[in-house]
C-alpha cells in the first residue's frame, strides 16, 4: 500500500512543482513587460504635463498639473498635420505592399534550387549590402534622371528593395519542402499559382515579419523628405515633426524669444506620441506572426 501511494503522490508533486515554476515564470515575465511599458506610459503622461511642473518636479507618473499646451503648439496648423499623416500613411501602405511583392518574388527565385543562376544573383544582392554608389550619385539619379523630386514616388521607390529582407526571405523559402512544389507542378499548377497559393500561405510568419520591418522603415523615414520634398503638401509626418523640433530648439535658445518659448520637453514627448501611436497599433495585428517569424534568420541557408 505504501508503494502504491508513493507512486501516486510522485506525479502530484511533479505537477504541483511544475505549476509553481510556471506561475513564477509568468510573474517574472509580467514584471519585465511592465518594465518595458512604463517608459511608454511616462512619455504619454509627460506630453500632457505642464512645463513648469516638469521643471520643478521632473518626470513623474503622477504630475501635479496637467496641460494641453504641447499638443496646441503642434496643432497650430492642423491641416498640415493631417496632410503629413496622409502622406506618411499612403507611402507606408503602398511602399510596404509593393516592397513585399518585389522582395518576396526575388527571394523565391533565389531560393529555387532549379534556378541556374541563383548563386550569382544571390551574390549580386549580397554585394549591395557591402557597397553602394554613395549619396551624391543616388541624389543625382533620383532628381536629374528619374525626375522624382516633389513626388510621392520619391518617398516610396528608394526603399522598395532591401537586400537584407531578400536574404531573410530566401532563407525561409529555402526551408520549405521542395516536394510540395514538385507535387503542385505534377498537378498542373503554374509558377504564379504555386507562389501565391502555396508558398505565400506557408510563409505568412516570414512575410509578416519582413512586412512589419518594412513598414517601420517607411513610417519612421524623414531622410527622403529632407532630400527630395520641397512641396509643403507632400511633407511626411516624421520630417514635419523634425522641423517642429528644430523650431522649438531655436525658440528655446534664442534670447529674443525669452518668455515666448514653447513647452520644450512636453512638445518633444507629444511628437513621440504622434509618431509612434499608429505603428504600435499596427504591431498588435501582426505580433503573433512576428514572434513566429523573428527567428527566420536562424534557419538553414544555401
C-alpha positions, 0 to 999 in steps of 0.5 A: 500500500505504501508503494502504491501511494508513493507512486501516486503522490510522485506525479502530484508533486511533479505537477504541483512543482511544475505549476509553481515554476510556471506561475513564477515564470509568468510573474517574472515575465509580467514584471519585465513587460511592465518594465518595458511599458512604463517608459511608454506610459511616462512619455504619454503622461509627460506630453500632457504635463505642464512645463513648469511642473516638469521643471520643478518636479521632473518626470513623474507618473503622477504630475501635479498639473496637467496641460494641453499646451504641447499638443496646441503648439503642434496643432497650430496648423492642423491641416498640415498635420493631417496632410503629413499623416496622409502622406506618411500613411499612403507611402507606408501602405503602398511602399510596404505592399509593393516592397513585399511583392518585389522582395518576396518574388526575388527571394523565391527565385533565389531560393529555387534550387532549379534556378541556374543562376541563383548563386550569382544573383544571390551574390549580386544582392549580397554585394549591395549590402557591402557597397553602394554608389554613395549619396551624391550619385543616388541624389543625382539619379533620383532628381536629374534622371528619374525626375522624382523630386516633389513626388510621392514616388520619391518617398516610396521607390528608394526603399522598395528593395532591401537586400537584407529582407531578400536574404531573410526571405530566401532563407525561409523559402529555402526551408520549405519542402521542395516536394510540395512544389514538385507535387503542385507542378505534377498537378498542373499548377503554374509558377504564379499559382504555386507562389501565391497559393502555396508558398505565400500561405506557408510563409505568412510568419516570414512575410509578416515579419519582413512586412512589419520591418518594412513598414517601420522603415517607411513610417519612421523615414524623414531622410527622403523628405529632407532630400527630395520634398520641397512641396509643403503638401507632400511633407511626411509626418516624421520630417514635419515633426523634425522641423517642429523640433528644430523650431522649438530648439531655436525658440528655446535658445534664442534670447529674443524669444525669452518668455515666448518659448514653447513647452520644450520637453512636453512638445518633444514627448507629444511628437513621440506620441504622434509618431509612434501611436499608429505603428504600435497599433499596427504591431498588435495585428501582426505580433503573433506572426512576428514572434513566429517569424523573428527567428527566420534568420536562424534557419538553414541557408544555401 
